Amino acid sequence: MVDTTPLTRAVDHFADRLRAAPQSRLQRSAASEALGLARELARRAQELEAPGVEPRVMPDAGMFAAADQVTVAVHDLATVIETDAEVLDAVRLVEEAQKRAGV
């Protein structure tokens, strides 16, 4: 079993920062970065769960839902991730998205 704790911690930190961010920060870039990350994490989870099936795209539920969408997507991924390398790669994605979001 793969330890996904580093991934869930990274996303929990990012989500907490998003929830604390002012609306102006969310409007500028943070919410779109979070949605992009959530969509990528969801795509990866779906590909691991059902290889060869076209992944569904996570809808845009609005800037105030971005933190929750990232959290849900990472928890879905954490249940199906198979290797330590996949964990590290996903952590890298989260950290990069957080930097771009500026939170």
MDAnalysis code that builds the backbone (N, CA, C; Angstrom):
import MDAnalysis as mda
import numpy as np

u = mda.Universe.empty(309, n_residues=103, atom_resindex=np.repeat(np.arange(103), 3), trajectory=True)
u.add_TopologyAttr("name", ["N", "CA", "C"] * 103)
u.add_TopologyAttr("resid", np.arange(1, 104))
u.add_TopologyAttr("resname", ["MET", "VAL", "ASP", "THR", "THR", "PRO", "LEU", "THR", "ARG", "ALA", "VAL", "ASP", "HIS", "PHE", "ALA", "ASP", "ARG", "LEU", "ARG", "ALA", "ALA", "PRO", "GLN", "SER", "ARG", "LEU", "GLN", "ARG", "SER", "ALA", "ALA", "SER", "GLU", "ALA", "LEU", "GLY", "LEU", "ALA", "ARG", "GLU", "LEU", "ALA", "ARG", "ARG", "ALA", "GLN", "GLU", "LEU", "GLU", "ALA", "PRO", "GLY", "VAL", "GLU", "PRO", "ARG", "VAL", "MET", "PRO", "ASP", "ALA", "GLY", "MET", "PHE", "ALA", "ALA", "ALA", "ASP", "GLN", "VAL", "THR", "VAL", "ALA", "VAL", "HIS", "ASP", "LEU", "ALA", "THR", "VAL", "ILE", "GLU", "THR", "ASP", "ALA", "GLU", "VAL", "LEU", "ASP", "ALA", "VAL", "ARG", "LEU", "VAL", "GLU", "GLU", "ALA", "GLN", "LYS", "ARG", "ALA", "GLY", "VAL"])
u.atoms.positions = np.array([
    [0.846, -1.182, 0.000],
    [0.000, 0.000, 0.000],
    [0.894, 1.248, 0.000],
    [0.553, 2.192, -0.831],
    [1.311, 3.423, -0.989],
    [0.859, 4.454, 0.050],
    [1.825, 5.154, 0.647],
    [1.508, 6.200, 1.616],
    [1.214, 7.500, 0.865],
    [-0.017, 7.923, 0.895],
    [-0.428, 9.136, 0.186],
    [-0.519, 10.347, 1.117],
    [-0.051, 10.191, 2.338],
    [-0.110, 11.282, 3.305],
    [0.529, 12.572, 2.792],
    [1.711, 12.522, 2.157],
    [2.291, 13.775, 1.656],
    [1.371, 14.489, 0.667],
    [0.654, 13.744, -0.129],
    [-0.257, 14.328, -1.110],
    [-1.470, 14.953, -0.433],
    [-2.085, 14.233, 0.466],
    [-3.268, 14.786, 1.122],
    [-2.901, 15.990, 1.989],
    [-1.738, 15.958, 2.604],
    [-1.293, 17.123, 3.396],
    [-1.074, 18.338, 2.498],
    [-0.425, 18.130, 1.357],
    [-0.162, 19.242, 0.436],
    [-1.474, 19.864, -0.044],
    [-2.438, 19.032, -0.376],
    [-3.722, 19.553, -0.861],
    [-4.515, 20.195, 0.264],
    [-4.466, 19.619, 1.441],
    [-5.170, 20.242, 2.567],
    [-4.604, 21.636, 2.843],
    [-3.285, 21.781, 2.749],
    [-2.650, 23.080, 2.965],
    [-3.106, 24.066, 1.878],
    [-3.071, 23.639, 0.627],
    [-3.496, 24.491, -0.481],
    [-4.967, 24.878, -0.313],
    [-5.805, 23.923, 0.010],
    [-7.237, 24.199, 0.178],
    [-7.475, 25.187, 1.326],
    [-6.751, 25.025, 2.416],
    [-6.889, 25.963, 3.536],
    [-6.498, 27.373, 3.110],
    [-5.428, 27.490, 2.325],
    [-4.986, 28.803, 1.852],
    [-6.020, 29.416, 0.906],
    [-6.628, 28.585, 0.071],
    [-7.678, 29.076, -0.818],
    [-8.874, 29.586, -0.028],
    [-9.266, 28.845, 0.990],
    [-10.421, 29.248, 1.793],
    [-10.172, 30.556, 2.531],
    [-8.909, 30.820, 2.857],
    [-8.554, 32.044, 3.583],
    [-8.261, 33.222, 2.653],
    [-8.154, 32.952, 1.362],
    [-7.785, 33.998, 0.405],
    [-8.936, 34.981, 0.200],
    [-8.589, 36.242, -0.020],
    [-9.642, 37.215, -0.327],
    [-10.248, 36.951, -1.707],
    [-11.452, 37.416, -1.876],
    [-12.158, 37.211, -3.139],
    [-11.345, 37.740, -4.321],
    [-10.678, 38.862, -4.136],
    [-9.892, 39.437, -5.239],
    [-8.788, 38.487, -5.685],
    [-8.165, 37.789, -4.765],
    [-7.115, 36.820, -5.116],
    [-7.715, 35.638, -5.855],
    [-8.872, 35.184, -5.391],
    [-9.535, 34.068, -6.068],
    [-9.896, 34.459, -7.498],
    [-10.381, 35.679, -7.686],
    [-10.788, 36.132, -9.016],
    [-9.585, 36.289, -9.948],
    [-8.469, 36.731, -9.418],
    [-7.297, 36.962, -10.277],
    [-6.727, 35.676, -10.842],
    [-6.494, 34.693, -9.972],
    [-5.858, 33.495, -10.503],
    [-6.033, 32.260, -9.637],
    [-6.218, 32.443, -8.359],
    [-6.187, 31.301, -7.455],
    [-7.271, 30.266, -7.755],
    [-8.479, 30.725, -7.995],
    [-9.572, 29.782, -8.242],
    [-9.371, 29.020, -9.548],
    [-8.908, 29.695, -10.584],
    [-8.694, 28.996, -11.855],
    [-7.543, 27.999, -11.750],
    [-6.508, 28.337, -10.998],
    [-5.409, 27.386, -10.766],
    [-5.912, 26.165, -10.012],
    [-6.724, 26.408, -8.998],
    [-7.262, 25.304, -8.209],
    [-8.160, 24.404, -9.055],
    [-8.995, 25.011, -9.888],
    [-9.862, 24.215, -10.754],
    [-9.038, 23.403, -11.744],
    [-8.022, 24.006, -12.313],
    [-7.158, 23.268, -13.228],
    [-6.489, 22.089, -12.542],
    [-6.033, 22.298, -11.321],
    [-5.425, 21.210, -10.550],
    [-6.457, 20.132, -10.251],
    [-7.628, 20.529, -9.811],
    [-8.677, 19.552, -9.498],
    [-9.019, 18.710, -10.723],
    [-9.110, 19.357, -11.862],
    [-9.417, 18.612, -13.095],
    [-8.310, 17.621, -13.446],
    [-7.064, 18.030, -13.275],
    [-5.946, 17.127, -13.581],
    [-5.907, 15.956, -12.602],
    [-6.096, 16.223, -11.334],
    [-6.100, 15.142, -10.347],
    [-7.261, 14.189, -10.591],
    [-8.423, 14.733, -10.935],
    [-9.591, 13.894, -11.229],
    [-9.351, 13.047, -12.474],
    [-8.719, 13.654, -13.493],
    [-8.412, 12.901, -14.718],
    [-7.493, 11.725, -14.400],
    [-6.467, 11.983, -13.606],
    [-5.533, 10.911, -13.248],
    [-6.230, 9.797, -12.476],
    [-7.091, 10.160, -11.552],
    [-7.816, 9.146, -10.780],
    [-8.697, 8.300, -11.691],
    [-9.400, 8.955, -12.600],
    [-10.286, 8.223, -13.506],
    [-9.500, 7.293, -14.432],
    [-8.338, 7.742, -14.890],
    [-7.530, 6.888, -15.768],
    [-7.001, 5.663, -15.026],
    [-6.693, 5.820, -13.745],
    [-6.254, 4.665, -12.970],
    [-7.414, 3.717, -12.682],
    [-8.589, 4.270, -12.447],
    [-9.765, 3.454, -12.136],
    [-10.317, 2.732, -13.360],
    [-10.301, 3.416, -14.487],
    [-10.910, 2.854, -15.701],
    [-10.045, 3.185, -16.918],
    [-8.935, 2.477, -17.071],
    [-8.071, 2.744, -18.232],
    [-8.843, 2.550, -19.539],
    [-8.596, 3.448, -20.474],
    [-9.235, 3.336, -21.776],
    [-10.597, 3.998, -21.870],
    [-11.148, 4.420, -20.747],
    [-12.439, 5.105, -20.740],
    [-12.170, 6.610, -20.721],
    [-12.899, 7.339, -21.552],
    [-12.720, 8.787, -21.619],
    [-13.063, 9.414, -20.264],
    [-12.105, 10.120, -19.629],
    [-12.395, 10.741, -18.330],
    [-13.421, 11.872, -18.457],
    [-14.254, 11.996, -17.444],
    [-15.201, 13.101, -17.377],
    [-14.463, 14.331, -16.853],
    [-14.879, 15.501, -17.297],
    [-14.254, 16.751, -16.874],
    [-15.000, 17.295, -15.664],
    [-14.247, 17.630, -14.631],
    [-14.858, 18.219, -13.446],
    [-15.434, 19.586, -13.823],
    [-16.684, 19.833, -13.487],
    [-17.297, 21.119, -13.860],
    [-16.757, 22.261, -13.004],
    [-16.922, 23.457, -13.509],
    [-16.554, 24.649, -12.760],
    [-17.720, 24.987, -11.841],
    [-17.526, 24.802, -10.547],
    [-18.586, 25.059, -9.572],
    [-18.461, 26.448, -8.939],
    [-17.578, 27.260, -9.493],
    [-17.415, 28.615, -8.987],
    [-16.199, 28.762, -8.090],
    [-15.751, 29.999, -7.967],
    [-14.496, 30.246, -7.261],
    [-14.544, 29.862, -5.786],
    [-15.700, 29.923, -5.170],
    [-15.772, 29.599, -3.750],
    [-15.802, 28.091, -3.495],
    [-15.968, 27.304, -4.529],
    [-15.961, 25.845, -4.405],
    [-14.620, 25.235, -4.803],
    [-13.691, 26.042, -5.281],
    [-12.418, 25.532, -5.801],
    [-11.656, 24.711, -4.765],
    [-11.602, 25.173, -3.530],
    [-10.873, 24.437, -2.488],
    [-11.498, 23.062, -2.265],
    [-12.812, 23.012, -2.252],
    [-13.488, 21.731, -2.058],
    [-13.275, 20.806, -3.243],
    [-13.268, 21.360, -4.445],
    [-13.064, 20.530, -5.625],
    [-11.666, 19.905, -5.631],
    [-10.662, 20.665, -5.232],
    [-9.302, 20.127, -5.154],
    [-9.253, 19.021, -4.108],
    [-9.886, 19.244, -2.984],
    [-9.874, 18.261, -1.901],
    [-10.546, 16.959, -2.330],
    [-11.693, 17.065, -2.958],
    [-12.402, 15.864, -3.420],
    [-11.560, 15.119, -4.456],
    [-10.993, 15.844, -5.400],
    [-10.208, 15.204, -6.459],
    [-9.001, 14.471, -5.895],
    [-8.315, 15.076, -4.940],
    [-7.122, 14.412, -4.405],
    [-7.487, 13.196, -3.570],
    [-8.589, 13.257, -2.867],
    [-8.985, 12.088, -2.086],
    [-9.411, 10.939, -3.003],
    [-10.026, 11.250, -4.132],
    [-10.327, 10.209, -5.119],
    [-9.038, 9.600, -5.660],
    [-8.068, 10.454, -5.981],
    [-6.790, 9.969, -6.501],
    [-6.058, 9.136, -5.454],
    [-6.081, 9.580, -4.211],
    [-5.357, 8.879, -3.143],
    [-5.857, 7.447, -2.949],
    [-7.103, 7.190, -3.282],
    [-7.633, 5.832, -3.101],
    [-7.184, 4.870, -4.190],
    [-6.721, 5.402, -5.321],
    [-6.352, 4.518, -6.432],
    [-4.888, 4.627, -6.858],
    [-4.157, 5.563, -6.298],
    [-2.764, 5.760, -6.689],
    [-1.967, 4.492, -6.374],
    [-1.012, 4.177, -7.226],
    [-0.352, 2.877, -7.134],
    [1.119, 2.910, -6.762],
    [1.815, 4.024, -6.963],
    [3.245, 4.048, -6.707],
    [3.663, 5.309, -5.954],
    [4.803, 5.203, -5.300],
    [5.368, 6.374, -4.621],
    [5.697, 7.470, -5.627],
    [6.124, 7.091, -6.810],
    [6.447, 8.070, -7.847],
    [5.203, 8.871, -8.251],
    [4.060, 8.213, -8.318],
    [2.812, 8.912, -8.640],
    [2.444, 9.890, -7.528],
    [2.698, 9.503, -6.295],
    [2.438, 10.401, -5.168],
    [3.316, 11.640, -5.285],
    [4.611, 11.431, -5.501],
    [5.542, 12.551, -5.600],
    [5.204, 13.466, -6.770],
    [4.801, 12.889, -7.877],
    [4.431, 13.689, -9.044],
    [3.184, 14.532, -8.747],
    [2.220, 13.951, -8.071],
    [1.009, 14.689, -7.727],
    [1.305, 15.789, -6.704],
    [2.186, 15.513, -5.751],
    [2.585, 16.542, -4.784],
    [3.233, 17.711, -5.519],
    [4.078, 17.407, -6.488],
    [4.720, 18.449, -7.287],
    [3.672, 19.303, -7.999],
    [2.665, 18.670, -8.577],
    [1.585, 19.413, -9.244],
    [0.876, 20.359, -8.274],
    [0.607, 19.875, -7.083],
    [-0.076, 20.693, -6.081],
    [0.785, 21.892, -5.702],
    [2.052, 21.641, -5.433],
    [2.950, 22.731, -5.030],
    [3.105, 23.779, -6.124],
    [3.207, 23.330, -7.366],
    [3.323, 24.264, -8.482],
    [2.048, 25.090, -8.658],
    [0.901, 24.450, -8.532],
    [-0.374, 25.162, -8.645],
    [-0.525, 26.189, -7.528],
    [-0.106, 25.826, -6.329],
    [-0.200, 26.760, -5.213],
    [0.696, 27.983, -5.456],
    [1.878, 27.765, -5.983],
    [2.768, 28.886, -6.290],
    [2.135, 29.804, -7.338],
    [1.613, 29.202, -8.406],
    [0.978, 30.014, -9.446],
    [-0.248, 30.762, -8.923],
    [-0.958, 30.141, -7.986],
    [-2.157, 30.763, -7.428],
    [-1.815, 31.930, -6.503],
    [-0.613, 31.922, -5.979],
    [-0.195, 33.005, -5.111],
    [-0.836, 32.986, -3.730],
    [-1.141, 31.799, -3.262],
    [-1.714, 31.694, -1.909],
    [-0.836, 30.820, -1.033],
])
